Amino acid sequence: MKKHYVGSEIGQLRSVMLHRPNLSLKRLTPSNCQELLFDDVLSVERAGEEHDVFSNLLRQQGVEVLLLGDLLTETLDITEAREWLLNTQISDYRLGPSFARDVRAWLAERSFRELANYLTGGLTYGEIPEVIKSISVETHDANDFIMKPLPNHLFTRDTSCWIYNGTSINPMAKQARRRETNNIRAIYRWHPAFADGAFIKYFGNEEINYDHATLEGGDVLVLGRGTVLIGMSERTTPQGVEFLVDSLFKHQQATRVIAVELPKHRSCMHLDTVMTHIDIDTFSVYPEVVRSDVQCWTLTPDGHGGIKRVSEKGLVYAIEQALGLDQVKLITTGGDAFEAEREQWNDANNVLTIRPGVVVGYERNTWTNEKYDKAGITVLPIPGDELGRGRGGARCMSCPLERDGI
Ligand SMILES: NC(=[NH2+])NCCC[C@H](N)C(=O)O
């Protein structure tokens, strides 16, 4: 059986889950893209090609690449999983009992691949056969969505995140991304690659209303040596952090969590948009946000089943203490203030480390890439003119399933 274990941010990467988007991007228009958390519409073909460059590069580097679309298709082959997903994504409460039943019955007859495409790419009224009648059909246009597309599945980093011997299946902050979690729950529950896996589900596996306890994987950095760094951002709340940390400690998977407060705005929606770990003692940071005066806390088990919280002098100091390093090196976003702001927006800091000192990043961020180069960090460049419009780079677009520790 395959072992799912993520021991760090920078140890040899062995297996990742990616999502090659297609139908969901075809449905992205100027009128709906903002609501779906994209800043523009994309050339679907070009985005697919860029994504292929990314996945091929990872394969060439010896990393196993699993595609979410394939995993979901294979999961749908299992009757129980298919029924659960249909009942969850096309619920009676979403469509009304009779219409929901008819739509589910029609979807259940599609091929598994087609159904997986609808579950990620969305379904319109125009796509269901005319015989399915309801007041809902009569009050909607052919291009209205029965089920909205999930273009942000592209960012597999966020919906679940693996931390040491387990995973958190994340309650997402934004409405546009909430249904992604159900697709991932089904994969981890039923797909043969995971179903009998001996891994812990730290948080988010139940179908309940998590209310304000939201958490997204872009905010979670597995620093290694028992430490996890979590950003409290636009998406990840202190409530979400408390649930995850409590579970990490109860399962004895982490001995220390550093929680850092981030501004609540889109340009730094997740910690990994402003900070990533790229070599044992080296981090990439956007200094406008990761400043020396950011508020941060170290959380440790209090010995009685609770959490002890200590306010830290600074983030860098807290990391040095946790990792036992004399001095952490920071590589800041390149260029002057204008260039740095532009490159951070285009995910210059959001690189995916494949092994210590070797990262994948967008080729367009020339100023920052030059700084990485000068610091002895190897950048394997990928095109991202289209993919980048969703506001995510190589780290956001990958969910490590297996990675060595440090
Ligand atoms: N880990 C990340 N930084 N993910 C970026 C996600 C971008 C996505 N459009 C969103 O708004 O949710």
PDBQT file of the ligand as one rigid body, heavy atoms in Angstrom, charges set to zero:
ROOT
HETATM    1  N1  LIG A 501      -2.824  28.559  -2.235  1.00  0.00    +0.000 N 
HETATM    2  C1  LIG A 501      -3.182  29.565  -2.956  1.00  0.00    +0.000 C 
HETATM    3  N2  LIG A 501      -2.527  30.707  -2.883  1.00  0.00    +0.000 N 
HETATM    4  N3  LIG A 501      -4.236  29.440  -3.770  1.00  0.00    +0.000 N 
HETATM    5  C2  LIG A 501      -4.697  30.435  -4.653  1.00  0.00    +0.000 C 
HETATM    6  C3  LIG A 501      -6.138  30.250  -4.948  1.00  0.00    +0.000 C 
HETATM    7  C4  LIG A 501      -6.667  31.207  -5.966  1.00  0.00    +0.000 C 
HETATM    8  C5  LIG A 501      -8.142  31.065  -6.188  1.00  0.00    +0.000 C 
HETATM    9  N4  LIG A 501      -8.582  31.780  -7.339  1.00  0.00    +0.000 N 
HETATM   10  C6  LIG A 501      -8.923  31.550  -4.988  1.00  0.00    +0.000 C 
HETATM   11  O1  LIG A 501      -9.229  32.706  -4.963  1.00  0.00    +0.000 OA
HETATM   12  O2  LIG A 501      -9.269  30.808  -4.106  1.00  0.00    +0.000 OA
ENDROOT
TORSDOF 0
